[in-house]
């Protein structure tokens, strides 16, 4: 009876990632769509582009990812995410303390971290597998080209990276950020879930 409970506690970071993705789905997918369309444009999905458009698209992609990182770091609050980064780099004593806490937790919680990474990897592999099936083994890509939505010169990579940018990539970013917060004792079971819930209301 205690095994499922103990496993649940050990997989708290992964559970928090899935919960965060679900609770803030619209924001996450919205930022993901900005990155996704930016990549499609860069790959010539809508036709040839100029070097200026390529640069603008890259800025849009990276900005969307930075905003998502700050959003997660602040537990659904970009301002709090910025403040956390500022506090970390502006205070040398606090910076050393944070590194010390992270290293201690890394030593103590290595088995939990390993379980979370394995669980995350399995989910990411499954998502990548489904996206590749969608891109290469369905008629979606050919249909989009036939209907003129994608340029005839575009490749299946446009479909591949589009769906990766709204699923695997944000999922990875959320997991990595929450894992860091967990190592720094900023993500504790009941408290963090309450914060995430309140932020979504």
N, CA and C of each residue as an Amber inpcrd file, in Angstrom:
protein
   603
   0.8190000  -1.2160000   0.0000000   0.0000000   0.0000000   0.0000000
   0.8550000   1.2680000   0.0000000   2.0220000   1.1980000   0.6690000
   2.8620000   2.3760000   0.7830000   3.6940000   2.6420000  -0.4680000
   3.8510000   1.6120000  -1.3220000   4.7030000   1.7700000  -2.5060000
   4.1690000   2.8480000  -3.4550000   2.8640000   2.8510000  -3.8160000
   2.3560000   3.9060000  -4.7040000   2.5040000   5.2960000  -4.1020000
   2.3050000   5.4160000  -2.7720000   2.4140000   6.7090000  -2.1020000
   3.8480000   7.2050000  -2.1430000   4.7970000   6.3240000  -1.8050000
   6.2040000   6.6970000  -1.8230000   6.6740000   7.0460000  -3.2310000
   6.2030000   6.2770000  -4.2220000   6.5670000   6.5530000  -5.6150000
   6.0250000   7.8990000  -6.0530000   4.8060000   8.2100000  -5.6130000
   4.1820000   9.4880000  -5.9420000   4.9950000  10.6520000  -5.3800000
   5.4980000  10.4810000  -4.1630000   6.3190000  11.5240000  -3.5430000
   7.6290000  11.7020000  -4.2970000   8.2220000  10.5860000  -4.7150000
   9.4880000  10.6490000  -5.4310000   9.3240000  11.2740000  -6.8120000
   8.1490000  11.1010000  -7.4180000   7.8900000  11.6400000  -8.7540000
   7.1890000  12.9930000  -8.6990000   7.3450000  13.6980000  -7.5870000
   6.6280000  14.9540000  -7.4100000   6.9850000  15.9880000  -8.4730000
   8.2560000  16.0590000  -8.8640000   8.6800000  17.0430000  -9.8700000
   8.0010000  16.7870000 -11.2150000   7.9490000  15.5260000 -11.6080000
   7.2820000  15.1590000 -12.8640000   5.7870000  15.4370000 -12.7710000
   5.1930000  15.0990000 -11.6290000   3.7660000  15.3650000 -11.4280000
   3.4850000  16.8660000 -11.4880000   4.3680000  17.6600000 -10.8870000
   4.2130000  19.1120000 -10.9100000   4.3040000  19.6450000 -12.3370000
   5.1890000  19.0490000 -13.1410000   5.3360000  19.4480000 -14.5480000
   4.0520000  19.1990000 -15.3220000   3.5020000  17.9980000 -15.1650000
   2.2530000  17.6450000 -15.8500000   1.0980000  18.5180000 -15.3690000
   1.0630000  18.7730000 -14.0700000  -0.0060000  19.6010000 -13.5000000
   0.1130000  21.0420000 -14.0070000   1.3410000  21.5680000 -14.0130000
   1.5720000  22.9320000 -14.4850000   1.1670000  23.0740000 -15.9450000
   1.5370000  22.0850000 -16.7620000   1.1790000  22.1040000 -18.1860000
  -0.3390000  22.1220000 -18.3470000  -1.0230000  21.2950000 -17.5710000
  -2.4810000  21.2210000 -17.6490000  -3.1390000  22.5000000 -17.1510000
  -2.6670000  23.0180000 -16.0190000  -3.2780000  24.1950000 -15.3930000
  -3.1020000  25.4470000 -16.2380000  -1.9650000  25.5600000 -16.9170000
  -1.6480000  26.7650000 -17.6930000  -1.5160000  26.4390000 -19.1760000
  -2.3500000  25.5280000 -19.6230000  -2.2960000  25.0120000 -20.9910000
  -2.3680000  26.1150000 -22.0390000  -3.2950000  27.0430000 -21.8950000
  -3.4930000  28.0880000 -22.9090000  -2.2780000  29.0020000 -23.0310000
  -1.7010000  29.3930000 -21.8920000  -0.5190000  30.2580000 -21.9250000
   0.6590000  29.5210000 -22.5580000   0.8610000  28.2790000 -22.1380000
   1.9880000  27.4750000 -22.6320000   1.8740000  27.2220000 -24.1280000
   0.6930000  26.8020000 -24.5660000   0.4920000  26.5280000 -25.9880000
   0.5310000  27.8260000 -26.8000000   0.0250000  28.9140000 -26.2140000
   0.0700000  30.2050000 -26.9020000   1.4970000  30.6340000 -27.2050000
   2.3670000  30.5470000 -26.1950000   3.7770000  30.8810000 -26.4000000
   4.4390000  29.8660000 -27.3300000   4.0080000  28.6100000 -27.2160000
   4.5300000  27.5640000 -28.0930000   4.1700000  27.8200000 -29.5480000
   2.9750000  28.3320000 -29.7800000   2.5400000  28.6210000 -31.1510000
   3.3780000  29.7240000 -31.7910000   3.7710000  30.7200000 -30.9780000
   4.6300000  31.7840000 -31.5000000   5.9480000  31.1840000 -31.9970000
   6.5290000  30.3120000 -31.1470000   7.7820000  29.6430000 -31.5290000
   7.5650000  28.7080000 -32.7170000   6.4330000  28.0100000 -32.7170000
   6.1390000  27.0450000 -33.7760000   6.0160000  27.7240000 -35.1390000
   5.2440000  28.7940000 -35.1980000   5.0860000  29.5040000 -36.4730000
   6.3890000  30.1730000 -36.9010000   7.1760000  30.6220000 -35.9030000
   8.4810000  31.2030000 -36.2210000   9.3790000  30.1960000 -36.9130000
   9.3790000  28.9650000 -36.4060000  10.2050000  27.9120000 -37.0080000
   9.6870000  27.5250000 -38.4000000   8.3720000  27.4510000 -38.5410000
   7.7920000  27.1100000 -39.8520000   8.1800000  28.1630000 -40.8910000
   8.1290000  29.4260000 -40.4950000   8.5150000  30.5100000 -41.4030000
   9.9820000  30.3840000 -41.7830000  10.8400000  30.1120000 -40.7820000
  12.2790000  29.9750000 -41.0360000  12.5960000  28.8170000 -41.9760000
  11.7970000  27.7560000 -41.8930000  12.0190000  26.5800000 -42.7400000
  11.3980000  26.7330000 -44.1250000  10.8230000  27.9020000 -44.3800000
  10.2200000  28.1460000 -45.6890000   8.8790000  27.4690000 -45.8600000
   8.1960000  27.2440000 -44.7460000   6.8920000  26.5910000 -44.8060000
   5.8510000  27.3730000 -45.5810000   6.0050000  28.7050000 -45.5860000
   5.0530000  29.5480000 -46.3100000   5.7090000  30.1910000 -47.5290000
   6.8700000  29.6930000 -47.9020000   7.5860000  30.2310000 -49.0550000
   8.9450000  30.7770000 -48.6460000   9.7150000  31.1970000 -49.6170000
  11.0480000  31.7350000 -49.3530000  10.9560000  33.0270000 -48.5530000
  11.9410000  33.2400000 -47.6850000  11.9520000  34.4420000 -46.8470000
  13.2910000  35.1610000 -46.9750000  13.2910000  36.4290000 -46.5830000
  14.5230000  37.2260000 -46.6160000  15.3100000  36.9870000 -45.3300000
  16.5470000  37.4250000 -45.3260000  17.3820000  37.2870000 -44.1300000
  16.8160000  38.0870000 -42.9580000  16.1820000  39.2160000 -43.2610000
  15.5620000  40.0460000 -42.2100000  14.4130000  39.2980000 -41.5410000
  13.5780000  38.6690000 -42.3650000  12.4540000  37.8930000 -41.8310000
  12.9550000  36.7270000 -40.9940000  14.0450000  36.1380000 -41.4150000
  14.6350000  35.0180000 -40.6750000  15.0790000  35.4630000 -39.2890000
  15.7010000  36.6460000 -39.2250000  16.1680000  37.1930000 -37.9440000
  14.9840000  37.5200000 -37.0430000  13.9650000  38.1510000 -37.6140000
  12.7700000  38.5090000 -36.8400000  12.0870000  37.2590000 -36.2900000
  12.0260000  36.2250000 -37.1140000  11.4140000  34.9610000 -36.6880000
  12.2070000  34.3320000 -35.5430000  13.5200000  34.3910000 -35.6350000
  14.3810000  33.8320000 -34.5780000  14.1850000  34.5960000 -33.2660000
  14.0610000  35.9030000 -33.3530000  13.8150000  36.7240000 -32.1660000
  12.4860000  36.3370000 -31.5290000  11.4670000  36.1290000 -32.3690000
  10.1490000  35.7340000 -31.8730000  10.2000000  34.3750000 -31.1810000
  10.9210000  33.4340000 -31.7890000  11.0540000  32.0850000 -31.2220000
  11.7250000  32.1340000 -29.8610000  12.8860000  32.7950000 -29.8030000
  13.6560000  32.8440000 -28.5530000  12.9420000  33.6580000 -27.4820000
  12.2520000  34.7260000 -27.8800000  11.5030000  35.5400000 -26.9130000
  10.3810000  34.7330000 -26.2770000   9.6950000  33.9400000 -27.0860000
   8.6110000  33.1000000 -26.5710000   9.1440000  32.0940000 -25.5560000
  10.3090000  31.5420000 -25.8290000  10.8990000  30.5540000 -24.9180000
  11.3890000  31.1960000 -23.6250000  11.9650000  32.3960000 -23.7390000
  12.4180000  33.1110000 -22.5370000  11.2220000  33.4660000 -21.6580000
  10.1510000  33.9370000 -22.2810000   8.9380000  34.2860000 -21.5300000
   8.3540000  33.0610000 -20.8320000   8.3730000  31.9220000 -21.5210000
   7.8740000  30.6910000 -20.9110000   8.7500000  30.2940000 -19.7240000
  10.0630000  30.4000000 -19.8790000  10.9840000  30.0840000 -18.7920000
  10.7100000  30.9580000 -17.5780000  10.5570000  32.2680000 -17.7930000
  10.2850000  33.1990000 -16.6990000   8.9240000  32.9180000 -16.0630000
   7.9610000  32.5500000 -16.8890000   6.6110000  32.2250000 -16.4130000
   6.6440000  31.0220000 -15.4710000   7.3960000  30.0110000 -15.8530000
   7.5060000  28.8040000 -15.0240000   8.3510000  29.0830000 -13.7920000
   9.4550000  29.7930000 -13.9750000  10.3500000  30.1050000 -12.8570000
   9.6210000  30.8660000 -11.7570000   8.6990000  31.7330000 -12.1640000
   7.9100000  32.4910000 -11.1890000   6.6330000  31.8010000 -10.7970000
   6.5090000  30.5080000 -11.1410000   5.2890000  29.7230000 -10.8690000
   4.0480000  30.4640000 -11.3630000   4.0330000  30.6920000 -12.6660000
   2.9250000  31.3420000 -13.3820000   2.9100000  32.8490000 -13.1870000
   4.0870000  33.4320000 -12.9100000   4.1920000  34.8790000 -12.7610000
   5.5470000  35.3210000 -13.3380000   5.5180000  35.9860000 -14.4830000
   6.7470000  36.4020000 -15.1570000   7.5580000  37.3640000 -14.2920000
   6.8880000  38.2920000 -13.6120000   7.5780000  39.2600000 -12.7660000
   8.3550000  38.5530000 -11.6520000   7.7320000  37.5610000 -11.0230000
   8.4150000  36.8020000  -9.9690000   9.6050000  36.0300000 -10.5300000
   9.4680000  35.5510000 -11.7590000  10.5710000  34.8500000 -12.4070000
  11.7690000  35.7610000 -12.6150000  11.4990000  37.0000000 -13.0620000
  12.5720000  37.9820000 -13.2520000  13.2390000  38.3140000 -11.9250000
  12.4210000  38.4900000 -10.8800000  12.9500000  38.8180000  -9.5540000
  13.8250000  37.6930000  -9.0120000  13.4490000  36.4470000  -9.2730000
  14.2490000  35.3180000  -8.8150000  15.6330000  35.3140000  -9.4670000
  15.6770000  35.5990000 -10.7550000  16.9570000  35.6560000 -11.4550000
  17.7970000  36.8170000 -10.9340000  17.1670000  37.9690000 -10.7370000
  17.8930000  39.1430000 -10.2440000  18.4580000  38.8980000  -8.8510000
  17.6340000  38.3040000  -7.9790000  18.0920000  38.0320000  -6.6130000
  19.2330000  37.0210000  -6.5930000  19.1850000  36.0640000  -7.5030000
  20.2240000  35.0350000  -7.5450000  21.5760000  35.6250000  -7.9350000
  21.5960000  36.5140000  -8.9330000  22.8540000  37.0510000  -9.4420000
  23.3210000  38.3060000  -8.7150000  22.4260000  39.0040000  -8.0110000
  22.8040000  40.2610000  -7.3520000  23.3760000  40.0670000  -5.9530000
  23.0950000  38.9180000  -5.3410000  23.5500000  38.6590000  -3.9730000
  24.5150000  37.4780000  -3.9720000  25.8090000  37.7530000  -3.7790000
  26.8140000  36.6980000  -3.8250000  26.6350000  35.6740000  -2.7070000
  26.2770000  36.1640000  -1.5100000  26.0720000  35.2630000  -0.3740000
  24.8930000  34.3330000  -0.6490000  23.8060000  34.9160000  -1.1610000
  22.6220000  34.1320000  -1.4940000  22.9200000  33.1410000  -2.6150000
  23.7510000  33.5660000  -3.5710000  24.1220000  32.7090000  -4.6920000
  24.8710000  31.4780000  -4.2080000  25.8380000  31.6830000  -3.2950000
  26.5960000  30.5600000  -2.7400000  25.6950000  29.6310000  -1.9330000
  24.7620000  30.2300000  -1.2010000  23.8280000  29.4480000  -0.3890000
  22.9340000  28.5790000  -1.2660000  22.4560000  29.1500000  -2.3580000
  21.5920000  28.4220000  -3.2790000  22.3280000  27.2470000  -3.9160000
  23.5980000  27.4780000  -4.3030000  24.4020000  26.3960000  -4.8720000
  24.6090000  25.2820000  -3.8530000  24.8410000  25.6830000  -2.5870000
  25.0530000  24.7050000  -1.5170000  23.8100000  23.8610000  -1.2980000
  22.6350000  24.5060000  -1.2950000  21.3610000  23.7990000  -1.1160000
  21.1320000  22.8190000  -2.2580000  21.3970000  23.2890000  -3.4810000
  21.1980000  22.4420000  -4.6650000  22.0960000  21.2140000  -4.6230000
  23.3580000  21.3920000  -4.2470000  24.2980000  20.2750000  -4.1880000
  23.9050000  19.2720000  -3.0970000  23.4500000  19.7770000  -1.9610000
  23.0120000  18.9040000  -0.8680000  21.8030000  18.0730000  -1.2950000
  20.8490000  18.7390000  -1.9330000  19.6510000  18.0220000  -2.3970000
  19.9890000  17.0310000  -3.5050000  20.9730000  17.3860000  -4.3290000
  21.4070000  16.4880000  -5.4060000  21.9720000  15.2000000  -4.8180000
  22.7250000  15.3240000  -3.7310000  23.3030000  14.1540000  -3.0740000
  22.2470000  13.3310000  -2.3440000  21.3230000  14.0240000  -1.6730000
  20.3120000  13.3400000  -0.8690000  19.1860000  12.7430000  -1.7210000
  18.8200000  13.4520000  -2.7880000  17.6390000  13.0830000  -3.5610000
  17.9950000  12.4960000  -4.9380000  19.2000000  11.9520000  -5.0770000
  19.6330000  11.4930000  -6.4000000  18.7150000  10.4140000  -6.9750000
  18.1880000   9.5410000  -6.1110000  17.2990000   8.4800000  -6.6090000
  15.9790000   9.0560000  -7.1180000  15.4650000  10.0510000  -6.3930000
  14.2270000  10.7070000  -6.8350000  14.4420000  11.4610000  -8.1390000
  15.5860000  12.1420000  -8.2370000  15.9120000  12.8790000  -9.4600000
  16.0140000  11.9230000 -10.6410000  16.6690000  10.7840000 -10.4100000
  16.8160000   9.7810000 -11.4700000  15.4570000   9.2630000 -11.9290000
  14.5540000   8.9820000 -10.9710000  13.2120000   8.4980000 -11.3130000
  12.4350000   9.5440000 -12.1100000  12.5650000  10.8010000 -11.7020000
  11.8770000  11.8830000 -12.4100000  12.4030000  12.0450000 -13.8290000
  13.7270000  11.9610000 -13.9870000  14.3390000  12.0880000 -15.3140000
  13.9140000  10.9270000 -16.2130000  13.8640000   9.7160000 -15.6420000
  13.4320000   8.5440000 -16.4190000  11.9740000   8.7100000 -16.8500000
  11.1190000   9.1270000 -15.9130000   9.7090000   9.3420000 -16.2320000
   9.5250000  10.4060000 -17.2880000  10.2720000  11.5140000 -17.1480000
  10.2190000  12.5890000 -18.1400000  10.6760000  12.0880000 -19.5100000
  11.7640000  11.3300000 -19.5270000  12.3260000  10.8240000 -20.7820000
  11.3480000   9.9120000 -21.5080000  10.6550000   9.0800000 -20.7680000
   9.6760000   8.1650000 -21.3760000   8.5300000   8.9390000 -22.0210000
   8.0560000   9.9710000 -21.3220000   6.9730000  10.7920000 -21.8710000
   7.4530000  11.5510000 -23.1050000   8.6680000  12.1180000 -23.0230000
   9.2230000  12.8630000 -24.1600000   9.4330000  11.9540000 -25.3700000
   9.9070000  10.7400000 -25.1300000  10.0960000   9.7780000 -26.2220000
   8.7630000   9.4220000 -26.8810000   7.7390000   9.2460000 -26.0450000
   6.4090000   8.9170000 -26.5700000   5.8640000  10.0620000 -27.4230000
   6.0320000  11.2890000 -26.9530000   5.5630000  12.4490000 -27.7090000
   6.3180000  12.5880000 -29.0320000   7.6310000  12.4210000 -28.9850000
   8.4370000  12.4980000 -30.2080000   8.0400000  11.4140000 -31.2080000
   7.7580000  10.2190000 -30.7000000   7.3340000   9.1110000 -31.5550000
   6.0230000   9.4370000 -32.2630000   5.0630000   9.9840000 -31.5050000
   3.7570000  10.3330000 -32.0730000   3.8790000  11.4610000 -33.0940000
   4.7370000  12.4420000 -32.8120000   4.9270000  13.5540000 -33.7400000
   5.5590000  13.0800000 -35.0430000   6.5320000  12.1820000 -34.9450000
   7.1650000  11.6450000 -36.1440000   6.1810000  10.8260000 -36.9790000
   5.3350000  10.0750000 -36.2960000   4.2870000   9.3200000 -36.9990000
   3.3620000  10.2730000 -37.7400000   2.9900000  11.3630000 -37.0610000
   2.0870000  12.3540000 -37.6460000   2.7200000  13.0350000 -38.8560000
   4.0120000  13.3220000 -38.7450000   4.6990000  14.0480000 -39.8180000
   5.0110000  13.1720000 -41.0270000   5.3890000  11.9090000 -40.7690000
   5.8960000  11.0630000 -41.8530000   4.9530000   9.9450000 -42.3010000
   3.9980000   9.6030000 -41.4570000   3.1740000   8.4410000 -41.7940000
   1.6830000   8.7380000 -41.8760000   1.3420000  10.0150000 -41.9750000
  -0.0530000  10.3910000 -42.2060000  -0.1050000  11.2870000 -43.4460000
  -1.2980000  11.6310000 -43.8600000  -1.4520000  12.4670000 -45.0530000
  -1.5050000  13.9560000 -44.7030000  -1.2390000  14.3070000 -43.4370000
  -1.3330000  15.7030000 -43.0090000  -0.4090000  16.6170000 -43.8130000
   0.8500000  16.2410000 -43.9230000   1.8340000  17.0580000 -44.6360000
   1.4390000  17.2420000 -46.1060000   1.0660000  16.1450000 -46.7710000
   0.6790000  16.2090000 -48.1810000  -0.5960000  17.0220000 -48.3660000
  -1.5260000  16.8920000 -47.4270000  -2.7880000  17.6380000 -47.4990000
  -2.5470000  19.1300000 -47.3600000  -1.6850000  19.5120000 -46.4180000
  -1.3790000  20.9330000 -46.2140000  -0.7020000  21.5370000 -47.4450000
   0.1520000  20.7490000 -48.0910000   0.7840000  21.2280000 -49.3210000
  -0.2380000  21.3120000 -50.4600000  -1.0830000  20.3170000 -50.5510000
  -2.0880000  20.2700000 -51.6090000  -3.0640000  21.4400000 -51.5020000
  -3.4310000  21.7820000 -50.2470000  -4.3850000  22.8710000 -50.0160000
  -3.7340000  24.2520000 -50.0560000  -2.4290000  24.2830000 -50.2630000
  -1.7290000  25.5580000 -50.3840000  -1.3990000  26.2240000 -49.0640000
  -1.5980000  25.5150000 -47.9560000  -1.2760000  26.0820000 -46.6460000
   0.2370000  26.0910000 -46.4440000   0.8830000  25.0260000 -46.8590000
   2.3400000  24.9670000 -46.8590000   2.8490000  25.0950000 -48.2820000
   4.0200000  25.7120000 -48.4190000   4.6150000  25.8680000 -49.7480000
   5.0260000  24.5110000 -50.3050000   4.9890000  24.3960000 -51.6120000
   5.3710000  23.1360000 -52.2650000   6.8330000  22.7680000 -52.0040000
   7.6530000  23.7700000 -51.7520000   9.0810000  23.5300000 -51.5100000
   9.3860000  23.1490000 -50.0570000   8.3740000  23.2100000 -49.2020000
   8.5860000  22.9190000 -47.7780000   8.7820000  21.4250000 -47.5520000
   9.4000000  21.0930000 -46.4320000   9.6430000  19.6940000 -46.0850000
   8.7700000  19.2740000 -44.9090000   8.8020000  17.9860000 -44.5950000
   8.0200000  17.4690000 -43.4680000   8.5200000  18.0090000 -42.1360000
   9.7120000  18.6010000 -42.1320000  10.2590000  19.1900000 -40.9120000
   9.3940000  20.3290000 -40.3970000   8.6740000  20.9760000 -41.3060000
   7.7880000  22.0570000 -40.8640000   6.7220000  21.5190000 -39.9210000
   6.1590000  20.3550000 -40.2510000   5.1570000  19.7140000 -39.3910000
   5.8090000  19.2210000 -38.1080000   6.9620000  18.6080000 -38.2540000
   7.6880000  18.0310000 -37.1220000   7.9950000  19.0930000 -36.0670000
   8.6080000  20.1880000 -36.4980000   9.0030000  21.2240000 -35.5490000
   7.8190000  22.0370000 -35.0450000   6.7700000  22.1400000 -35.8480000
   5.5740000  22.8430000 -35.3880000   5.0110000  22.1600000 -34.1470000
   4.8180000  20.8560000 -34.2240000   4.2330000  20.1290000 -33.0960000
   5.2030000  19.9650000 -31.9300000   6.4950000  19.9090000 -32.2210000
   7.4770000  19.8500000 -31.1380000   7.4570000  21.1280000 -30.3170000
   7.2580000  22.2600000 -30.9870000   7.2770000  23.5560000 -30.3090000
   6.0460000  23.8180000 -29.4530000   5.0010000  23.0430000 -29.6400000
   3.8240000  23.2220000 -28.7800000   3.6490000  22.0510000 -27.8090000
   4.6120000  21.1250000 -27.8060000   4.4800000  19.9700000 -26.9140000
   5.7900000  19.6070000 -26.2120000   6.6850000  18.9410000 -26.9150000
   7.9180000  18.4250000 -26.2960000   8.8150000  19.5320000 -25.7660000
   9.0180000  20.5780000 -26.5480000   9.9360000  21.6450000 -26.1350000
   9.4330000  22.3770000 -24.8920000   8.1660000  22.8570000 -24.8450000
   7.7000000  23.4810000 -23.6070000   7.6430000  22.5100000 -22.4290000
   7.2880000  21.2520000 -22.6930000   7.2610000  20.2370000 -21.6400000
   8.6540000  20.0710000 -21.0320000   9.6730000  20.0410000 -21.8810000
  11.0590000  19.9170000 -21.4200000  11.4780000  21.1300000 -20.6100000
  11.1430000  22.3210000 -21.0970000  11.5170000  23.5590000 -20.4150000
  10.8610000  23.6400000 -19.0430000   9.5940000  23.2490000 -18.9700000
   8.8730000  23.2720000 -17.6860000   9.4960000  22.2900000 -16.7080000
   9.7720000  21.0850000 -17.1700000  10.3560000  20.0680000 -16.2940000
  11.7170000  20.5180000 -15.7640000  12.5740000  21.0210000 -16.6340000
  13.9080000  21.4450000 -16.2210000  13.8540000  22.5900000 -15.2160000
  12.9630000  23.5410000 -15.4600000  12.8380000  24.6910000 -14.5640000
  12.3040000  24.2740000 -13.1980000  11.2690000  23.4390000 -13.1850000
  10.7110000  22.9750000 -11.9120000  11.6960000  22.0750000 -11.1650000
  12.5120000  21.3400000 -11.9110000  13.5350000  20.5080000 -11.2720000
  14.5570000  21.3820000 -10.5420000  14.9580000  22.4820000 -11.1710000
  15.8850000  23.4210000 -10.5340000  15.2510000  24.0220000  -9.2760000
  13.9820000  24.4270000  -9.3790000  13.2800000  24.9760000  -8.2140000
  13.1930000  23.9520000  -7.0950000  12.9680000  22.7060000  -7.4760000
  12.8870000  21.6170000  -6.5060000  14.2230000  21.4390000  -5.7850000
  15.3070000  21.4700000  -6.5400000  16.6440000  21.3310000  -5.9520000
  16.9640000  22.4870000  -5.0070000  16.3860000  23.6500000  -5.2730000
  16.6350000  24.8340000  -4.4530000  15.6230000  24.9830000  -3.3250000
  14.8150000  23.9380000  -3.1200000  13.7700000  23.9480000  -2.0770000
  12.6990000  25.0080000  -2.3230000  12.5280000  25.3950000  -3.5760000
  11.4920000  26.3710000  -3.9350000  10.2210000  25.6770000  -4.4120000
  10.2690000  24.3670000  -4.4830000   9.1180000  23.5980000  -4.9460000
   8.8640000  22.4890000  -3.9370000   7.9670000  22.7680000  -3.0010000
   7.6360000  21.7760000  -1.9750000   6.1940000  21.3460000  -2.1440000
   5.9200000  20.1170000  -1.8800000   4.6570000  19.4530000  -2.2310000
   3.3940000  20.3020000  -2.1630000   2.9030000  20.5970000  -0.9840000
   1.6010000  21.2590000  -0.8730000   1.6700000  22.7340000  -1.2250000
   2.7330000  23.4050000  -0.7980000   2.8520000  24.8460000  -0.9970000
   2.8980000  25.2230000  -2.4680000   3.7360000  24.5360000  -3.2350000
   3.9000000  24.8770000  -4.6460000   2.6380000  24.5980000  -5.4470000
   1.9540000  23.4880000  -5.1400000   0.7060000  23.1650000  -5.8440000
  -0.3340000  24.2310000  -5.5810000  -0.3970000  24.7330000  -4.3290000
  -1.3520000  25.7980000  -3.9910000  -1.0470000  27.0650000  -4.7670000
   0.2510000  27.3970000  -4.8870000   0.6470000  28.5900000  -5.6340000
   0.2590000  28.4720000  -7.1040000   0.5340000  27.2960000  -7.6840000
   0.1890000  27.0570000  -9.0820000  -1.3260000  27.1400000  -9.2940000
  -2.0890000  26.5820000  -8.3500000  -3.5530000  26.6190000  -8.4490000
  -4.0660000  28.0390000  -8.3710000  -3.5390000  28.8320000  -7.4070000
  -3.9900000  30.2010000  -7.2250000  -3.6440000  31.0600000  -8.4300000
  -2.4800000  30.7960000  -9.0370000  -2.0330000  31.5620000 -10.2010000
  -2.9420000  31.3200000 -11.3940000  -3.5680000  30.1510000 -11.4570000
  -4.4200000  29.8400000 -12.5940000  -5.8510000  30.3400000 -12.4400000
  -6.2030000  30.8290000 -11.2390000  -7.5770000  31.2900000 -10.9950000
  -7.7690000  32.7260000 -11.4300000
